[in-house]
């Protein structure tokens, strides 16, 4: 559970000719931004780059570099895992991770298991995109497209610079990225002020399903696959729901559960000061940050909710 130096990791990257990059399953703004920005930098440096990411929502198309997302054809000299707390969250990309000659894990989740041959984890960092900028700065020229991806990752994981993980360095990095001429207002609006009609309908259904528990200390919402389908949407349109739940006055823990299959449920947690939701997620094999975490539960959605509430009751 010890970091390698940036220089050690940069040397391994420099030596590699073929590089595969992947983020966590169901990738979000930070995972996509970090993977594509780093990929663009390495492609510009002459590397053969493949980015392995699951299909993601159209709103993330504002992040440049999607041409790098493709199927892997053969094992790589080096596999770069970004914004992924453990090997299991790589999903199908884990097969290529195991085949690569060198594996590197760069992340900001405090629950990271240090699963790479080389590891660099900064649990206090706002985002993996902020860490990636630290690797690129002074080593690889950061152009407008790379900056747009990293800025997208920054604002996604900081909630538009509102979360407590936002540091003076976060703002310094944001300023440097803005100086490249990125359309920062467009990126912000796409993430926080723009949504499809189906996404709006899904959010309305989830909020309608929300209930308070334990004298209002916990707010929990669920949504089933059938309810998502009735809104003509997909489970790629659920990102914003947990952030609405966490804003309920008096709630110390917010949780959102959605049905992936009849026996598999994805859970997201948010906690107020003093509530460690990472520890909660770890009870179910997940992880994340003290105030923001998640997991996947192998159970029907009603049973999964019952299990989560039982653990929250112990926590309270």
N, C-alpha and C positions, 0 to 999 in steps of 0.2 A: 504494500500500500504506500509506495513512495514514487514521487515524480522523477522522471528523467529531466535533463535540462533541455531547454529549447534548442540549444546548439546540437545536442545529440540527435534530436528528432529532425532538425533541418538537414543534418548531414545524411541521414538515412533517406530523406525525401530527395535530396540532390543526387544520390547514387541510383535511384530507381528510374527505369525507363517507362514501365507500364504501371499505372496507379489506378486502383479502384477506391472510390469514396462512397460511404454510405452513412445515413443517419438512422434514427429510430423508426420503427413502424408507425404508420399513421402520422407522417411527418408534419411538423408545424412550421411557422415562419422562421424560427431560429435554425431548425435542422436544415430546411431548404436553403435559406440564405447562406449559412456557413458552408454547406456542401458545394453549392454552385459557385460561390465567390472563390473558395479555395481551388475548386476545379478549374475555373477560368484562369486563375493565376498560374497554375501548374501547366495548363494547356499552352498559355502564352510563353512559358519557359521551355516549351518543346517536349513536354511529356505526353504520352498516350494516356488520356484520362477517360475513365468511365464512371459515371455517377449512378449508383444503384439506389433509387428511391421508389417507394410505392406511389401509385397514382395519387395526386393531391388536388385539392379544390382549385377551381379556376381563379379565385382571387389571388393566389400565389403566383400567377403568371406574370405579375408585375416584376418578379425577380428574374433578371437576365441569366442566360446560360442553360436554358432547358434543353438545348441540343445535346448537352452532355449526358442527359438521362437516357440510358439505353440498356439493352441486355448485355451481360458480360459474355465474352466469347471464349475466354481462356483465363487461367489463373494469372494473377498479377505479381509483379515484383514486390509491390507494397500495397497494403490495404489500410486506408485511413478511415477510422470510425469517428464520426463527429456527433456530438450532442446525444450520445447514447450511453446510458448509465450501466448497462450490462450486456453481455453477449447475446442473451435471449431476445433483447429488444431490437436486434438487427433483423429479425425475421428471416426471410428467404436469403438475404445477403450473407447470413452467417456461414453458408456453405462456401462462399468465395473467401470469406475471412479465414477459414481454416486452411484453405489451399495456398494462400499468399505466402511468399517467402518471408516477408516482414510485416508485422501488424502494429499499428499505432492507434492509440485511443486518446482523443482530445475532448474534454468535456467540462461542464460546470455543475453537474449534479453531485451533491454531497454524498449521495448513496452509491456513487460509482464503485465498481468492484475491481478496478485496475486489471482488466482482462487482456490487455494488449501486451506484446513483447516490450513495447515502449509506451509510456503513459504520461499524460500531462493533464491534471485535473485541478481546476481552481473553483472550489465550491462557493467562494464568496463573489465570484464574477457574475455580472448581470446576465450573461448569455455566452453561448459558445462562439457566437459571432464576434463578440468583444475579444475573446481569446485568440480567435483566428486572425483578427487584425494585428494582434501582438506578434504573431508569427510572420505575417506578411510585411509589416512595417520595417523598412530598412533592408529587406531581403528580396522582396518581389514588388515591382511597381503596382500600386493599386489604382486601376483606372475607374472610369465612371460606372461601368457595368458591375465590377467587383464591389465598388462602394455601395451601389444600390442594394445588392444582396445583403451585405453586412449591416447596412442601416435598417433594412427590413427585419433582420434578425434581432437587432438591438431593440427596436420599438416593440416588436412582438413580445419578447420575453420580459420587457420592463413595463408593459401596459402603457406605452407612450411616455416612458420616463417617470411613471408614478410609483412603481414598486420600490420597496426599501432596498433592493439589491442595486439600484441605480447609484453609482458612485461618481466622484469627480472625474475619474478616469473614463467612465462611461460617456460623460458629456464631452470630454476631450476628444474621444474617438468619434463621437457623433459629429462634432464640429469639423474634424479632419475629413470625414466622409462627405459632409455637405460642401466642403470646399472644392470637391471634384465636379460639382454642378449637377448632382443627382436631383430628380424630381421629388424631393422629400415630402412635399405636401400631398402629391398624388399617392405616394406609397402609404402615408399615414391614413389618408381618406379611404383607400382601398381596404385597409385592414380594419379600421374602426368605425367608419361612417357609411360604408357601402355593403350591401348584401343582396342576395337574390331573393325573389319573392318566396321561393320554397324554404330558404333559410329563415326568413321572417316567420313563416307559418310554423316551422318546426320549433322555433324558439317559443312562440306563443303556446304551443301544445305542452312543451316541457314546463314552462312557467305555470300553466294551468294545473299540471300534475304535482307541483311543489307543495310540500307540507313542512310544518314546524314540529320539532320534537324537543323533549327535555327542557320544558319551560322556555322555549324559544331560543335555546342556545345552539340548536342545530337546524339548518334548513337543508332539505334533501329533495331532489327531483329525479324522476326517471322518465325514460321514453322507450317504447318498444319499436321493433323493426316495422311492425304493422302501422304504428302511428307515424313513423318517418315516411313510409311508403304512401300513406294517405295524404301527406303534404306534398307528394311528388318530389321528394328530396332524397338525399343520401346521408350516410353517417359521416361524410366529409364536411357537413355543414353545421357542426355542433360546437365549434370552438368557443363561441362567445357566451354560451349559456352559463358556464360555471362562474364567469365574471359578474354576471347579473345576480346570481345567487349569493355570492360572497358579499354583495352590497346591502343585504338585508340587515336592518338595524337590530342590534342585540345578538346576532348570530356569531358564535365563536368558531363554528366549523360549518362549511358548506360542502355538500357532496352532490355530484351528478352522475347517474348511472344510465348507460344506454346499452341496448341489446344488440350485440353483434350477430349472435346466433341464438337458438333456443337454449343453449347450454353454455354460452360465453358472454360475459358482461364486462364492459370497460367502465371503470370508475375514475372520476377526477375529484380531487379534494383541495380545498383552500382553507387555511387556518388564520385566525387572528393572532395577535401577539400572545405568546405563551402556550399556543397549541401546536404541537409538532405533528403535522399530517404526514410527514415523510415516514415517521414511525408507524403511523396507521397503515399507510400503503405497504410498508414492508411486512406487515402481518399477512398480507395476501401475495407476497412475492414481488411487489412493485417497489417504487422508490421515487426519488425526486429531490425536493427541497423541503426545508422545515415548514414553509408557508404554502407550498404548492407541490402536489405530488399526485401520483396515479398508479393504477394497477389493473390487471385483468383477472377476473374471477370466473372459475369454471363452475357455473351454477345457473339455473334459471333466474331471471331478473328479480322476482319476488324474494327468492331465497338469498340472492346476493345482497339485496337491500337489508334483509333481516340480519345477515352476518355483519354487514358494515355498521349498522346501528348498534348491534351488540358490542362491537369493539369500541365504538365512539362512547357508549355509555360507560365502559370501563375507564376510558381516557378522561372523561369528565369527572 
